[in-house]
Amino acid sequence: MSYFTNKVVVITGGSEGIGKALVDSFLQMGAKVATCGRNYDKLYQLQSIYSGKPLLIHTADVSKEQDCHQFIEAVVNSFGTIDILINNAGVSMRSLVADVEFDTLRKVMDINFWGTVYCTKFALPYITKNNGTVVGVSSIAGYRGLPGRSGYSASKYAVNGWLEALRTELLHSGTNIMWVCPGYTKSNIRNVALNREGKSQMDTPMREGDLMSAEECAAIIVRGIEKRKRTLVMTFTGKRTVFMNKFFPSLTDKLVYRFFFKNGELG
């Protein structure tokens, strides 16, 4: 019997990428899974794949408080409780600060930060009762500000700080709070990264063949939850960046600039 057998696992943004890989993993391990997303057709396709499995789908925009409330209510009405919440839904961006519009920054913050806050707040009474786990899917951008990703970095710094405060508040409660930082992963998040006007760019400068798979990323998250980890930085490059930024920040500025700017142009 799996550690996750009959546990109720809630995953935001589960219709593709890391979220979908997490849905796959937990269903295979005997969990009851609920997921949300903005695209009903993608959610319906996911449900069709797992016909007969304990999977609840719900259309929701996590940037909206009421949508998050209704989603968590639907989970509790269907499964009775919540053991694990994985705040996975997110959006990225690519634009220089000098060019980006305020609405783009607000949109990134609303989805990445407020989506985590809303879902966690509504689910927390059930999770604490069950000595469960809250997970935030963060990023190295939450430890080191990245050029062209200012709003994304700000949102992930906010997620890390908010979850760290929550973890401290619940230190003796039996509830685990964990945030995880994948490396560059094969997913749609870069293809739909927002440009300066807040519209999807539909391209990516990254070479997908060099990236971690969503399935590998999901497996690391699953193991981290089972072991009740505090934080997970998944790649050597990520760990090196966190270390360098802490002890050699000026040098890291130069290295990060060199990585993101090619011939003076933002990549």
Secondary structure, 3 states (H helix, E strand, C coil): CCCCCCCEEEEECCCCHHHHHHHHHHHHCCCEEEEEECCHHHHHHHHHHCCCCCEEEEECCCCCHHHHHHHHHHHHHHHCCCCEEEECCCCCECECCCCCCHHHHHHHHHHHHHHHHHHHHHHHHHHHHCCCEEEEECCHHHCCCCCCEHHHHHHHHHHHHHHHHHHHHCCCCCCEEEEEECCCECCCCCCCCECCCCCECCCCCCCHHHCECHHHHHHHHHHHHHCCCCEEECCHHHHHHHHHHHHCHHHHHHHHHHHHEECCEEC
